[in-house]
Amino acid sequence: MIFGTAAWFDDYMKKLNESADMKKAGKGWGVDWNGDFIFQVDEMPIEILNKLPDDIPDDLNEVRKKVRDLLDEFGDGNTVYALIGLKDGSCTAAHLVKNPDEVEVGFRLMGSYDNWKKLAKAETDATKLVLTRKMKLKGKMSMIMKYIKATVIMGKVAAEVSTEFPDEMALEFLG
């Protein structure tokens, strides 16, 4: 699945809900308070996809089309937003949103595509990215710290999603 697409978030939600570790670590999360997130992915790699010639393999052309469609439908420039609903160890929603200000959430996690990619590959976790200021977090930090294990598991679960990264596919083609 192409990172950042509706299909990717569908699978992410499914995997979060299948995770016994998430159920345990997230127990109490969002109960009597808003535990939902906006994931903000900045700098989606459309430029490199647009540099590809017209005569590329069908699979790569399909990836380019999906990223273009994603940005056309849900993008704000090169930024996309997803609502991740979390309550009591379960994921209640995981879908793209056009305007993040139209949904009420308790948290907003913002970062570049490259840092989201590191997170989705389990090369790091969100806590480290926030503490090193490579990602920004808005929301009640005390609740994040109380459920730090659940936030780490969220990153590990993202790495379980079979993911294709459009920039890597384009670079591989360009050689």
C-alpha atoms as a printed R data frame, in Angstrom:
    type eleno elety resid chain resno       x      y       z
1   ATOM     1    CA   MET     A     1   0.000  0.000   0.000
2   ATOM     2    CA   ILE     A     2   1.181  3.476  -0.811
3   ATOM     3    CA   PHE     A     3   2.033  5.452   2.308
4   ATOM     4    CA   GLY     A     4  -0.501  8.154   3.124
5   ATOM     5    CA   THR     A     5  -3.356  6.816   1.027
6   ATOM     6    CA   ALA     A     6  -6.812  5.815   2.262
7   ATOM     7    CA   ALA     A     7  -5.916  2.132   1.796
8   ATOM     8    CA   TRP     A     8  -2.812  2.576   3.958
9   ATOM     9    CA   PHE     A     9  -4.823  4.147   6.772
10  ATOM    10    CA   ASP     A    10  -7.481  1.411   6.496
11  ATOM    11    CA   ASP     A    11  -4.825 -1.242   7.014
12  ATOM    12    CA   TYR     A    12  -3.219  0.762   9.834
13  ATOM    13    CA   MET     A    13  -6.554  0.863  11.664
14  ATOM    14    CA   LYS     A    14  -7.055 -2.858  11.151
15  ATOM    15    CA   LYS     A    15  -3.597 -3.650  12.513
16  ATOM    16    CA   LEU     A    16  -4.029 -1.326  15.516
17  ATOM    17    CA   ASN     A    17  -7.268 -3.120  16.387
18  ATOM    18    CA   GLU     A    18  -5.607 -6.541  16.018
19  ATOM    19    CA   SER     A    19  -2.775 -5.591  18.376
20  ATOM    20    CA   ALA     A    20  -3.125 -7.119  21.835
21  ATOM    21    CA   ASP     A    21  -0.284 -4.842  22.983
22  ATOM    22    CA   MET     A    22  -2.216 -1.767  21.859
23  ATOM    23    CA   LYS     A    23  -5.377 -2.945  23.610
24  ATOM    24    CA   LYS     A    24  -3.425 -3.353  26.844
25  ATOM    25    CA   ALA     A    25  -1.252 -0.211  26.649
26  ATOM    26    CA   GLY     A    26  -4.136  1.945  25.419
27  ATOM    27    CA   LYS     A    27  -6.616  0.887  28.099
28  ATOM    28    CA   GLY     A    28  -8.183  4.098  29.390
29  ATOM    29    CA   TRP     A    29  -6.866  6.216  26.505
30  ATOM    30    CA   GLY     A    30  -9.506  8.732  25.436
31  ATOM    31    CA   VAL     A    31 -11.998  7.701  28.107
32  ATOM    32    CA   ASP     A    32 -13.679 10.910  29.323
33  ATOM    33    CA   TRP     A    33 -11.226 12.983  27.242
34  ATOM    34    CA   ASN     A    34 -10.464 13.389  23.542
35  ATOM    35    CA   GLY     A    35  -7.704 10.965  22.574
36  ATOM    36    CA   ASP     A    36  -8.048 11.445  18.818
37  ATOM    37    CA   PHE     A    37  -5.154 12.597  16.633
38  ATOM    38    CA   ILE     A    38  -4.612 14.484  13.442
39  ATOM    39    CA   PHE     A    39  -1.546 13.123  11.688
40  ATOM    40    CA   GLN     A    40  -0.160 15.896   9.496
41  ATOM    41    CA   VAL     A    41   2.220 14.716   6.775
42  ATOM    42    CA   ASP     A    42   4.062 17.641   5.198
43  ATOM    43    CA   GLU     A    43   6.171 17.632   2.046
44  ATOM    44    CA   MET     A    44   4.560 14.709   0.231
45  ATOM    45    CA   PRO     A    45   7.040 13.768  -2.535
46  ATOM    46    CA   ILE     A    46   5.063 14.892  -5.576
47  ATOM    47    CA   GLU     A    47   7.970 16.796  -7.134
48  ATOM    48    CA   ILE     A    48  10.067 13.694  -7.705
49  ATOM    49    CA   LEU     A    49   7.049 11.878  -9.141
50  ATOM    50    CA   ASN     A    50   6.358 14.773 -11.490
51  ATOM    51    CA   LYS     A    51   9.958 14.584 -12.754
52  ATOM    52    CA   LEU     A    52   9.414 11.060 -14.015
53  ATOM    53    CA   PRO     A    53   9.073 10.760 -17.796
54  ATOM    54    CA   ASP     A    54   5.719  9.885 -19.345
55  ATOM    55    CA   ASP     A    55   6.881  6.440 -20.500
56  ATOM    56    CA   ILE     A    56   7.264  4.811 -17.091
57  ATOM    57    CA   PRO     A    57   6.065  1.330 -16.103
58  ATOM    58    CA   ASP     A    58   2.341  1.039 -15.406
59  ATOM    59    CA   ASP     A    59   2.812  0.306 -11.692
60  ATOM    60    CA   LEU     A    60   4.887  3.441 -11.155
61  ATOM    61    CA   ASN     A    61   2.480  5.500 -13.237
62  ATOM    62    CA   GLU     A    62  -0.341  4.210 -11.006
63  ATOM    63    CA   VAL     A    63   1.608  5.299  -7.899
64  ATOM    64    CA   ARG     A    64   2.103  8.772  -9.369
65  ATOM    65    CA   LYS     A    65  -1.611  8.963 -10.183
66  ATOM    66    CA   LYS     A    66  -2.611  7.863  -6.665
67  ATOM    67    CA   VAL     A    67  -0.383 10.466  -5.020
68  ATOM    68    CA   ARG     A    68  -1.666 13.183  -7.366
69  ATOM    69    CA   ASP     A    69  -5.271 12.147  -6.658
70  ATOM    70    CA   LEU     A    70  -4.555 12.077  -2.920
71  ATOM    71    CA   LEU     A    71  -3.208 15.616  -3.003
72  ATOM    72    CA   ASP     A    72  -6.011 16.825  -5.297
73  ATOM    73    CA   GLU     A    73  -8.737 15.441  -3.049
74  ATOM    74    CA   PHE     A    74  -7.264 15.800   0.436
75  ATOM    75    CA   GLY     A    75  -4.140 17.885   0.070
76  ATOM    76    CA   ASP     A    76  -3.329 21.352   1.208
77  ATOM    77    CA   GLY     A    77  -0.415 21.971  -1.118
78  ATOM    78    CA   ASN     A    78   1.925 19.053  -0.404
79  ATOM    79    CA   THR     A    79   0.386 18.320   3.014
80  ATOM    80    CA   VAL     A    80  -2.164 15.645   3.866
81  ATOM    81    CA   TYR     A    81  -4.070 15.069   7.085
82  ATOM    82    CA   ALA     A    82  -5.511 11.943   8.652
83  ATOM    83    CA   LEU     A    83  -7.821 11.543  11.608
84  ATOM    84    CA   ILE     A    84  -6.821  8.720  13.932
85  ATOM    85    CA   GLY     A    85  -9.537  7.986  16.477
86  ATOM    86    CA   LEU     A    86  -8.393  6.243  19.644
87  ATOM    87    CA   LYS     A    87 -10.424  5.146  22.627
88  ATOM    88    CA   ASP     A    88  -9.720  2.643  25.371
89  ATOM    89    CA   GLY     A    89  -7.149  0.628  23.417
90  ATOM    90    CA   SER     A    90  -9.052  0.602  20.121
91  ATOM    91    CA   CYS     A    91  -8.758  2.565  16.919
92  ATOM    92    CA   THR     A    92 -12.197  3.997  16.131
93  ATOM    93    CA   ALA     A    93 -11.227  5.838  12.930
94  ATOM    94    CA   ALA     A    94  -8.328  6.167  10.518
95  ATOM    95    CA   HIS     A    95  -9.097  8.201   7.441
96  ATOM    96    CA   LEU     A    96  -7.969 11.191   5.450
97  ATOM    97    CA   VAL     A    97  -9.531 14.593   6.077
98  ATOM    98    CA   LYS     A    98  -9.481 17.651   3.833
99  ATOM    99    CA   ASN     A    99  -9.595 20.237   6.618
100 ATOM   100    CA   PRO     A   100  -8.188 19.223  10.008
101 ATOM   101    CA   ASP     A   101  -9.926 22.171  11.669
102 ATOM   102    CA   GLU     A   102 -13.320 20.593  10.934
103 ATOM   103    CA   VAL     A   103 -12.728 17.715  13.360
104 ATOM   104    CA   GLU     A   104 -12.194 17.909  17.082
105 ATOM   105    CA   VAL     A   105  -9.124 16.094  18.301
106 ATOM   106    CA   GLY     A   106  -7.011 16.091  21.413
107 ATOM   107    CA   PHE     A   107  -3.684 15.933  19.579
108 ATOM   108    CA   ARG     A   108  -1.988 16.926  16.377
109 ATOM   109    CA   LEU     A   109   1.266 15.266  15.318
110 ATOM   110    CA   MET     A   110   3.023 17.168  12.534
111 ATOM   111    CA   GLY     A   111   6.109 16.296  10.549
112 ATOM   112    CA   SER     A   112   7.722 15.971   7.181
113 ATOM   113    CA   TYR     A   113   7.069 13.014   4.923
114 ATOM   114    CA   ASP     A   114  10.672 11.898   5.501
115 ATOM   115    CA   ASN     A   115  10.165 11.736   9.276
116 ATOM   116    CA   TRP     A   116   6.815  9.975   8.912
117 ATOM   117    CA   LYS     A   117   8.591  7.485   6.667
118 ATOM   118    CA   LYS     A   118  11.186  6.826   9.397
119 ATOM   119    CA   LEU     A   119   8.345  6.283  11.840
120 ATOM   120    CA   ALA     A   120   6.495  3.930   9.464
121 ATOM   121    CA   LYS     A   121   9.689  1.926   8.949
122 ATOM   122    CA   ALA     A   122  10.254  1.684  12.731
123 ATOM   123    CA   GLU     A   123  13.607  3.423  12.357
124 ATOM   124    CA   THR     A   124  12.587  5.687  15.248
125 ATOM   125    CA   ASP     A   125   9.523  6.462  17.314
126 ATOM   126    CA   ALA     A   126   7.301  9.526  17.619
127 ATOM   127    CA   THR     A   127   8.558 10.360  21.113
128 ATOM   128    CA   LYS     A   128  12.157 10.666  19.891
129 ATOM   129    CA   LEU     A   129  11.054 12.689  16.872
130 ATOM   130    CA   VAL     A   130   9.103 15.104  19.064
131 ATOM   131    CA   LEU     A   131  11.870 15.410  21.671
132 ATOM   132    CA   THR     A   132  14.445 16.163  18.957
133 ATOM   133    CA   ARG     A   133  11.995 18.669  17.378
134 ATOM   134    CA   LYS     A   134  11.850 16.782  14.101
135 ATOM   135    CA   MET     A   135   8.098 16.487  14.650
136 ATOM   136    CA   LYS     A   136   5.741 18.752  16.540
137 ATOM   137    CA   LEU     A   137   3.011 17.654  18.896
138 ATOM   138    CA   LYS     A   138   0.093 19.802  19.984
139 ATOM   139    CA   GLY     A   139  -2.046 18.554  22.826
140 ATOM   140    CA   LYS     A   140  -1.826 17.626  26.472
141 ATOM   141    CA   MET     A   141   1.688 16.266  26.890
142 ATOM   142    CA   SER     A   142   0.858 14.791  30.307
143 ATOM   143    CA   MET     A   143  -1.613 12.397  28.667
144 ATOM   144    CA   ILE     A   144   0.970 11.368  26.077
145 ATOM   145    CA   MET     A   145   3.470 10.663  28.854
146 ATOM   146    CA   LYS     A   146   0.883  8.658  30.810
147 ATOM   147    CA   TYR     A   147   0.300  6.479  27.737
148 ATOM   148    CA   ILE     A   148   3.809  6.572  26.289
149 ATOM   149    CA   LYS     A   149   3.835  2.805  25.731
150 ATOM   150    CA   ALA     A   150   0.703  3.066  23.567
151 ATOM   151    CA   THR     A   151   2.267  5.808  21.438
152 ATOM   152    CA   VAL     A   152   5.371  3.686  20.862
153 ATOM   153    CA   ILE     A   153   3.169  0.720  19.894
154 ATOM   154    CA   MET     A   154   1.320  2.925  17.393
155 ATOM   155    CA   GLY     A   155   4.630  3.467  15.596
156 ATOM   156    CA   LYS     A   156   5.534 -0.212  15.705
157 ATOM   157    CA   VAL     A   157   2.139 -1.143  14.285
158 ATOM   158    CA   ALA     A   158   2.655  1.332  11.423
159 ATOM   159    CA   ALA     A   159   5.761 -0.644  10.490
160 ATOM   160    CA   GLU     A   160   3.584 -3.768  10.146
161 ATOM   161    CA   VAL     A   161   1.608 -2.212   7.285
162 ATOM   162    CA   SER     A   162   2.956 -3.388   3.943
163 ATOM   163    CA   THR     A   163   4.120 -0.016   2.672
164 ATOM   164    CA   GLU     A   164   5.437  1.364  -0.584
165 ATOM   165    CA   PHE     A   165   7.049  4.777  -0.450
166 ATOM   166    CA   PRO     A   166   6.519  6.757  -3.677
167 ATOM   167    CA   ASP     A   167   9.807  8.653  -3.482
168 ATOM   168    CA   GLU     A   168  11.807  5.437  -3.115
169 ATOM   169    CA   MET     A   169  10.010  3.879  -6.073
170 ATOM   170    CA   ALA     A   170  10.750  6.934  -8.212
171 ATOM   171    CA   LEU     A   171  14.407  7.046  -7.171
172 ATOM   172    CA   GLU     A   172  14.789  3.348  -7.915
173 ATOM   173    CA   PHE     A   173  13.394  3.929 -11.415
174 ATOM   174    CA   LEU     A   174  15.623  6.958 -12.021
175 ATOM   175    CA   GLY     A   175  18.614  4.900 -10.886
